[in-house]
């Protein structure tokens, strides 16, 4: 089980490999854009259900953690685990 410090180290190692690596830059931009897009979708679902504003805020607020963790897992942690399994 990885903790937050391990994820920060994984992101730092990805940046240290090559600062001009376009693949790394793409994945970092993809991560941020997709997190924002997922949160906008959650907001749209809350609005479509005609929830009160406090419920929409709670829905978006409670979904931030799982959305961010899932993105970090699939972009940074999962490839490292796959490489470790094949080694």
Beta strands, then each sheet from edge to edge (+ up, - down):
end
